[in-house]
Amino acid sequence: MSPEEVLAVVNATANASMEAYYWWCTAIMVCIHAGFMMYEMGVSRARNVLASGVKNILAFAFMIPTFFLFGWWLYWAYGTGNIFIPDASAEFAQYYVPWSDGMGPNLQDGASGVFWAAFVLFSATTASIVSGSVIERIRMSSWIILAVLVGSVVWIIGAGWGWSAGGWLVTQWGYHDVGAAGVVHVISGFFALGILINLGPRVGRFNADGSANDLAGHNAPLTIAGLMIIIIGFFGFLGGCLIYPAAMAGSAADAGWLTIYGSPATLSSFAFNTLMSFGGGIIGAYLITKDPFWMMSGALGGIFCAASGLDLWYPGTAFALGFLGGVVIPYSHKLITSWGIDDAVGAVSVHGTCGLIGVMATGILLGGYPPPVEGIPAITFTGQLVGAIAMVLLGFIPGYVVSWILKQCGILRVSDAIQNYGIDNAEIATPSYPEFQRSQ
Amino acid sequence: MFNSSPIESWEGAAAIFNSAGSTGVWIWFLITIVLCIIPVIAAIRHESKAEKEHG
């Protein structure tokens, strides 16, 4: 073979392996949805279990076409430095309009579909995060609208801002968030908070004096098993946060793995720090609660506390951050509950609070690293703070405003009567446990 | 509609999906939008009916 032929084979093989890598990350990420579905169905009372499942299924389903129609375009249109107005003239924004040659089977472009697919799963994850907090009283139609908003609009704008090499948070503030703690978890956590304020609590959650009643889910083992399956899914998610070396085939052959910002990274660093923060989160939550629900929530929250700097933490630091997350989550949830806000699964605390810890810990402990490329600021406390504030506002404001509009239209909340009767009984044809008496 | 191939040969082909590069893509694009909106409207009607019956 001639050197040119050898190079062609090398490039073709490199591209195929890169595409396969993101394909399998996408497949593994489906576990996040299987896990959230199990988790939320378990936390629901039996009379609402299938409604909770349908909510998860529909969120996933609606992410796919809406991300195709406009979500993917938004990422590229906000990834060149614009803050409020999308840049329709950006090269990849033009390439990824949904009617273009790049948005379908294309023999000259084998990568776009797999990248798009990985991002679809990130979007669906963002929506899934919100879905647990609103179970047992949100109307399905409003839920679909809000899920599309957070999954195919809000988070992806945040990703354009702070999870792309050209986003304004990165180029102007040196924002560093490789595992999307801010971009996915802070946004979704605070989006959920915005909805919860308008949605109101489940019937019977709070007494007249403001004290809270525990509305126990009907299947704790299903919930806990679901949380463990979500962890499997997050290996796909975090793996998908890295740029595969062969994505740069033909240019810098020794580039190796890169973060989304173009700085050097290794899969090894993600392996060390994901597992250490996961373990720390469980152990920290066990110390405070001895409750398996909070332990597994701590596992998730622990990962988010380390997510922003997964490429750089000493594993002992990642463990400590995870431990901190596991300790903080129950107290954060207690505080939010004391405000009269009914977050059925603690999503605001697990994702919002721990996401903020992750973003800020990076600013506090990871200063001084060289920037990914010349001309971009290094990691700073101020840069991370600006990013954190941006993500909180980007999540909270649309969640609050749109849910308020839906509430004014009278289609946000299931009536108290149907909550008492059971959403499954009222709206789902299939009985959930036909051989057992339905809960009253 | 039945002849939606955008290519006549595989040699050098790029976009190969049906109707690539033609107005047919716009039709499928619009169909996708409509098929997303209809179920949401159906959900609103289904919930309203459930509220009337059980609310």
Interface residues (C-beta under 8 A of the other chain):
Chain A: F62 P65 T66 F68 L69 P98 W99 D101 G102 G104 P105 N106 L107 Q108 D109 R139 M140 S141 I144 I145 I411 V414 S415 A417 I418 Y421 N425 A426 E427
Chain B: W10 A13 A14 A15 I16 F17 A20 G21 V25 W26 F29 T32 I33 L35 C36 P39 V40 A43 I44 H46 E47 A50 E51 E53 H54 G55
